[in-house]
Structures are given as C-alpha cells and as structure tokens.
Amino acid sequence: MDRTIFHLEASPGWGGQEIRILREAQGMRQRGYRVIFAVMNGGRLAEEARKEGFVAYELNFQKGAWPYTLGRLVHLIRKEKVSLVNTHSSLDSWIGGLAARLCRVPIVRTRHLSTQNKGGLNSRLLYGKLADFVVTTCAAIVPEISQKSGKPLSCIKSVPTGVDPLRMEASEEEGKAFRRFLGVADTDFLIGTACFMRSWKGLGDFLDAALLLQATPGLKWVIIGGGHQETYRKRASELGLGNSLHFTGHLSNPAAALRGLDAFALLSTAHEGVSQAILQAAYLKKPLIATHTGGLSEVCLDGRTGIQVPTFSPEKVADAALLLMKDKELCRIYGEKGRELVLSRFTLKKTIDEMEDVYRKVMKC
C-alpha cells in the first residue's frame, strides 16, 4: 500500500497550527510514511519543512489563482503518487479537496480552531463532500460540525495537539534564571500567560486583573510571546502597571519561562482549540486559570487542575489569582493533577497514534 501523505496549508504564518502540522509529519515519517507539503507562496511552513528534510511545494491558494493551482495540485498528486490529502485551512480545503476528488484520493480535513463554521451549503460541501474524515483539535466543536455538515460522528474525531516532553524539560535553576531576568524575587508570586498576541487571547482581561490587584504585595504578572505586542504594551503603560507586569516578546523555547511561573492563565474569548501553552504549563505542574473557550476546559478542569473563569471577567481572574497566591498546597495539588492529565491524554505520541489510526481508516475506504 502507498503511504504518501500530502499536507496542504494556505496560511503563510507560523503558529500553533503550522507547528502541529510539522510535528505530526515528523512523527509519521518515523513510522514509515512519506510526507510532502504544498504551502502558500512564501509561507514559513515550507521553509521549516525543508529544513527538516521534507519536500515542500509553494503554490498560490488565493481564489484568483485557483484554475492554475487546481491543475498543479492534480499534477502533484499524480506525480508524487499521493495516497491521502490532508487539508488545514479554508482556501486549501476547497481547492485541495476538489483536486483530491478528481484524482480519487481520500481527504482528511483538519480543523484547528474552535470557531463556529458557517453551516448550510458551505459546511455540507467543505466538511461533507470534500472530506472523507474530519479531525478537530478540541472535542467541543465535533457535534456542531456533524450537525451542520451531515457527516456522521463516526467520521469526525478530536485529536488535540499533544506535548512532546523532550521539548519541555527545563530545570528549576533555568526557571529561577528567568525570574531573575525579569527582576522577580523568589518570594514573589508570578502569574504568566503565553501566546501569540491576538485580540481573542483575553490579554485585555489579563491586564485588567493585574490592575485590580496592583496593590497586592509580591504579586507579579508576565506575558510571554510575540504578535501584536505594541497594542498591549501601550495599554499596560496607560494603566500604569509599571514593574508589576512584564513582557518577554517571542521566545523560541518557552519551557524555562513557564518553569519559572507560579501559576498560568489563558483567558481566550474565542477560536481556541487545545492550546499548546496551557498543556505545556500543566505538564510543568503549574496551576491553571482559564476560560471554558474551545478546548481550554479539557485541560483546566475546574477544581482539579485549576480554576475556570467566565470570559471577559477580570474580577473573577483576580479572585482566582488571590486564591492560588494564598494557598500553596492547592497550587501543588492542581499542578500534580495537571501533569497527570497531560501524560495520560495529551502527549505528542498520543497525537501521532490517533492520527495514524485516522489515516489507516481513511486509506482503507
């Protein structure tokens, strides 16, 4: 049986979605599959894939280029003897799904965000006709996709992006070094969030919670990550948060920063799947504060691994922060349970195992 998987990605960016695709490809290659890519012109995933020794084509997935791109994809599917196409974003799912259908090659559609899909004809075509199987990264949207697309639940599965423990090892001393870099004392309680800064990551609520507790001695806050930094740096300055809140910018490996935290918060208001950052923090035994958005509630189990708060509720975030700050034993319990949860359900090996199960099922159809 041919075992060539063809990943299509119209997004030119580099974030959790693209990293998931590359990590999965590496895992599947180790299991004997051949993996190739077609990425939007200039997309960083193509560059990173080539660094890892993969074949990566660059195509124009914009609608105006679809006639040419369709012909190119059909040619590549036949030339590379592709046995399965995996699409990831809307544009590549439409044109890639059509190309795969013309070549009679099975299609897996991976949906990385938890946003609602449009429904109607759009959903019935994109998830029904142009996909043999749909993979999501959080369980919350599985019933909705089934209902709107008409695809049976047996052909939809949530496969969260798991943590690779080998990439997350950071010593206690590295964590302390991170705190010293920020100027945070050993006795301070440091609450952090980590993300690519976007409007829906709840950073405004994070800043407002820090403002509410600004007078609390020994409480510090940090935002780890790149993205639209200037917006939030300006807001922090306007709020007068001063030395109580820090920004690190993008860190290529956030393990040491996460190790240095006393608690981790992710307050996303939309779109979120099962965040890598919250999984990494849980693996490193950090008590969690999170909204119920998307897949966050699968990791921040209220009263077990952390504290769930409503979206847009900085007051509740502040209450949770104070509770954790005052109760070290509760932090320890939440941290231990969080690591147990990650090791049992959210490792990269489990992700690869479950994706291989999907691929085997689809390629037999």
Secondary structure, DSSP 8 states (H G I E B T S, - for coil): ---EEEEEE-----SHHHHHHHHHHHHHHHTT-EEEEEEETT-HHHHHHHHTT-EEEEE--SGGGHHHHHHHHHHHHHHTT-SEEEE-SHHHHHHHHHHHHHTT--EEEEE--------HHHHIIIIIIT-SEEEESSGGGHHHHHHHH---GGGEEE----B-GGG----HHHHHHHHHHHT--TTSEEEEEES-B-GGG-HHHHHHHHHHTTTSTTEEEEEE--BSHHHHHHHHHHHT-GGGEEEEE--S--HHHHHT-SEEEE---SS--S-HHHHHHHHTT--EEE--STTGGGTS-BTTTEEE--TT-HHHHHHHHHHHHH-HHHHHHHHHHHHHHHHHH-BHHHHHHHHHHHHHHHHH-
